[in-house]
Amino acid sequence: MNWKQIKWKVRYYWQYFPFTLNTLLCAAAGWGAYELLYKPPVKGEDPSPLMPFVVLMGKMVMWFAVGLIAVSVLSTFVCYFYYLWLRGNKGYKLEVEFTTETKKGAKNKLFLNTRLQGVIRPLLGFIKGRLYYDDNIMTDRFGLLSNKWKDKTFVRTAIAGRSRMSLPDIKEYELKGGFVYFEDMLHLFSLAAEQPVSGHFYQPPVLTNESDADVFPKKTETMDVRIEQLRRVEGEPLNYKDFESGDDVRRIVWKVYAKNRELVVRMPEMFEPYASHLYFYASFFASVKAQWMNEGYMKEMLNYYKNNVWTVYDTLSGKEWEMRFMPDQSFNIPGQLTDTERSARIISNSVWHKDTPLQQYFNPKSGTVLCVSSLTDPEELRNMLDRCDAATVVYFVKLSNTFRHFAPLNWLSLIFFRAAPDRLSKLRTRWTFSPMRVYIQKREKEIAAILAKSQVTSGEL
């Protein structure tokens, strides 16, 4: 058993420790109140005539508080053992459901909806929950504050809660388990009950500043939408057909005739006024050093890239075209999802990889929109752009902007005044001195120069 496993075991079993910091503080306050109210007066001092009355009132308040706290603590233990009986005999457990609010122009928000059936809430107390996921990472505690009543009655059947989830990375997570805690009114005791929770959920990408562009689909699957500009349509796979009466003899391919003694002619270039689907590509290929792939910088840049890809997709999906997101990785996505939900799920689950280079991934004949990052191989991009025309729209996401909020004053304040609240803030303080910064910025200049010289429509994010 390594140190990481030992640390997890200690933290896991620590959940069953019933006492909290409030227990120590309340005990100290009670001892102080007892000493103040029951300490005999010092001989020789002339007490105030009102002192006995003040002491009497203080004692009444103290014992009233002690009684109220004792009732709350006792009810907490009763409700806790009653739930253990429900869990063992009726199989009641914490029910978990994750939902995502996706509103136009607003960020995607992940919410945790929980429900616990049959349980009784402690008098003036609380019932809370906690989940652990992936590599045994624990969430913050969340409350179950709402009552669920039986239809048309005042009989409570369950308690429920709704909490906003804020997770570090945009990806899919695996639930490993959870706890339910019964706490009294002052949180003096926290009685934990393990919950066999399992399943998967994902943190969706969020919208950033929208960036629009004039785009026209290149793929025709239906004849429902008419486009403003005629687009080229190729004929047969080889663009040849057998010579027929009436064909232009100038289109005869004499090389084929000399080889096979067959008269074939080139198919004339046609123009189609219809297009139905806009094919959207986003490359997650990372042409970087292997030792950098699992660093925190790469994780934060991945989150930034996903948010921008999702923003472009969401912006273009508001047009009349039907979107088709083409992933460069394989996923098992539920079939009942809509196209938008499926695309959000794919973007969330995508990771940096070295498997599918850009030239193998993007199809210039059908692809209209392509998103590339600062980790794209410049040579691959240059070769791919040579096969594209002005109808192709390329969005370049500059990953160095992930840390652009950094400023020397903020860095000094983080050192001397407050601790960095999250991973991104910590990385911003070190980004200036990171060798990856020089590499990324150099790559961005190369990619920007290539896009400027190409004939495609491009934009920076």
Long-range contacts (C-beta under 8 A, 24 or more apart in sequence): 8-136, 11-138, 12-136, 15-130, 15-179, 15-192, 16-192, 17-190, 18-189, 18-190, 18-191, 19-188, 19-189, 19-190, 20-187, 20-188, 20-189, 20-190, 22-186, 22-187, 22-188, 23-188, 23-189, 26-69, 26-186, 26-188, 30-62, 30-66, 33-58, 33-62, 34-62, 37-62, 68-124, 68-185, 69-184, 69-185, 69-186, 69-188, 71-123, 72-122, 72-123, 72-124, 72-125, 72-184, 72-185, 72-186, 73-184, 73-188, 73-189, 75-122, 75-123, 75-125, 75-184, 76-122, 76-125, 76-182, 76-183, 76-184, 76-189, 76-191, 77-189, 77-191, 78-122, 79-119, 79-120, 79-121, 79-122, 79-125, 79-127, 79-182, 80-122, 80-182, 80-191, 80-193, 82-119, 82-120, 83-118, 83-119, 83-120, 83-180, 83-182, 83-193, 84-193, 86-118, 86-119, 87-193, 90-118, 92-116, 92-117, 92-118, 92-119, 93-195, 93-196, 93-197, 94-129, 94-178, 94-180, 94-195, 94-197, 96-131, 96-175, 96-178, 96-197, 96-199, 98-165, 98-201, 100-204, 100-344, 102-204, 102-340, 102-344, 104-314, 104-318, 105-207, 106-207, 107-206, 107-207, 108-204, 108-205, 108-206, 108-207, 108-310, 108-344, 109-164, 110-164, 110-165, 110-166, 110-167, 110-201, 110-203, 110-204, 111-162, 111-163, 111-164, 111-165, 112-142, 112-161, 112-162, 112-163, 112-164, 112-165, 113-160, 113-161, 113-162, 114-142, 114-144, 114-160, 114-161, 114-162, 114-163, 115-144, 115-148, 115-158, 115-159, 115-160, 115-161, 116-144, 116-158, 116-159, 116-160, 116-180, 117-157, 117-158, 118-157, 118-158, 119-158, 119-159, 121-159, 122-182, 122-183, 122-184, 122-185, 123-185, 124-184, 124-185, 125-182, 125-183, 125-184, 125-185, 126-181, 126-182, 126-183, 126-185, 126-187, 127-159, 127-180, 127-181, 127-182, 127-183, 128-180, 128-181, 128-183, 129-161, 129-178, 129-179, 129-180, 129-181, 129-195, 130-178, 130-179, 130-181, 131-175, 131-177, 131-178, 131-197, 132-175, 132-176, 132-177, 132-178, 133-173, 133-174, 133-175, 133-176, 134-173, 134-174, 134-176, 136-176, 139-165, 141-181, 165-203, 167-203, 168-299, 168-422, 168-423, 169-203, 169-299, 169-302, 169-303, 170-202, 170-203, 170-204, 170-205, 170-302, 170-303, 170-306, 170-307, 170-347, 170-348, 171-202, 171-203, 171-348, 171-349, 171-351, 172-200, 172-201, 172-202, 172-345, 172-348, 172-349, 173-200, 173-201, 173-202, 173-203, 174-199, 174-200, 175-199, 175-200, 175-201, 202-345, 202-348, 202-349, 203-348, 204-310, 204-344, 204-348, 205-306, 205-307, 205-309, 205-310, 205-311, 205-344, 205-347, 205-348, 206-307, 206-310, 207-307, 207-310, 207-311, 207-314, 208-307, 208-308, 208-311, 208-461, 209-311, 210-311, 210-314, 210-315, 211-311, 211-312, 211-315, 211-395, 211-459, 211-461, 212-315, 212-316, 213-316, 213-393, 213-457, 213-459, 214-457, 215-278, 215-316, 215-319, 215-321, 215-368, 215-369, 215-393, 216-275, 216-368, 216-391, 217-275, 217-276, 217-277, 217-278, 217-279, 217-321, 217-368, 218-275, 218-279, 218-365, 218-366, 218-367, 218-368, 218-391, 219-275, 219-276, 219-277, 219-278, 219-279, 219-324, 219-366, 219-368, 220-272, 220-274, 220-275, 220-276, 220-277, 221-276, 221-277, 222-276, 223-274, 223-276, 224-274, 224-276, 225-274, 225-275, 225-276, 225-320, 225-321, 226-273, 226-274, 227-273, 227-274, 227-275, 229-391, 230-271, 230-272, 230-273, 231-271, 231-272, 231-275, 231-391, 232-269, 232-270, 232-271, 232-272, 233-270, 233-271, 233-272, 234-267, 234-365, 235-267, 235-268, 235-270, 236-267, 239-266, 239-267, 240-264, 240-265, 240-266, 240-267, 241-265, 241-267, 275-321, 276-321, 276-322, 277-321, 277-322, 277-323, 277-324, 278-316, 278-319, 278-321, 278-322, 278-323, 278-324, 278-368, 278-369, 279-324, 279-326, 279-363, 279-366, 279-367, 279-368, 279-369, 280-312, 280-313, 280-316, 280-323, 280-324, 280-325, 280-326, 280-343, 280-367, 280-368, 280-369, 281-326, 281-328, 281-361, 281-362, 281-363, 281-367, 281-369, 281-370, 281-371, 282-309, 282-313, 282-325, 282-328, 282-347, 282-350, 282-370, 282-371, 283-328, 283-358, 283-361, 283-362, 283-370, 283-371, 283-372, 283-373, 283-376, 284-328, 284-329, 284-350, 284-351, 284-352, 284-353, 284-373, 285-328, 285-352, 285-353, 285-354, 285-355, 285-356, 285-357, 285-358, 285-361, 285-375, 285-376, 285-377, 285-380, 286-352, 286-353, 286-354, 286-373, 286-375, 287-354, 287-375, 287-376, 287-377, 287-380, 288-352, 288-375, 288-439, 292-436, 293-352, 295-436, 296-423, 296-426, 296-427, 297-427, 297-431, 297-434, 297-436, 298-352, 299-423, 300-402, 300-403, 300-423, 300-424, 300-427, 301-373, 301-374, 301-375, 301-399, 301-402, 302-351, 302-352, 303-402, 304-397, 304-399, 304-401, 304-402, 305-371, 305-373, 305-397, 305-399, 306-347, 306-348, 306-350, 308-371, 308-395, 308-397, 308-461, 309-347, 309-371, 309-397, 310-344, 310-347, 311-461, 312-369, 312-371, 312-395, 312-461, 313-343, 313-347, 316-369, 326-361, 326-363, 326-367, 328-353, 328-355, 328-356, 328-361, 329-353, 329-355, 329-356, 358-384, 359-383, 359-384, 364-388, 364-389, 364-392, 367-392, 368-392, 368-393, 369-393, 369-394, 369-395, 370-394, 370-395, 371-395, 371-397, 372-396, 372-397, 372-447, 373-397, 373-399, 374-398, 374-399, 374-400, 374-440, 374-443, 374-444, 374-447, 375-399, 375-440, 375-443, 376-443, 376-447, 378-443, 378-446, 378-447, 378-450, 381-447, 381-450, 381-451, 382-450, 382-454, 385-450, 385-451, 385-454, 385-455, 385-456, 386-454, 388-454, 388-455, 388-456, 389-455, 389-456, 390-455, 390-456, 390-457, 391-457, 392-456, 392-457, 393-456, 393-457, 393-458, 393-459, 394-451, 394-454, 394-456, 394-457, 394-458, 394-459, 395-458, 395-459, 395-460, 395-461, 396-447, 396-448, 396-451, 396-458, 396-459, 396-460, 396-461, 397-460, 397-461, 398-444, 398-460, 398-461, 399-440, 399-444, 400-437, 400-440, 400-441, 400-444, 401-461, 403-427, 403-428, 403-431, 403-437, 406-431, 406-432
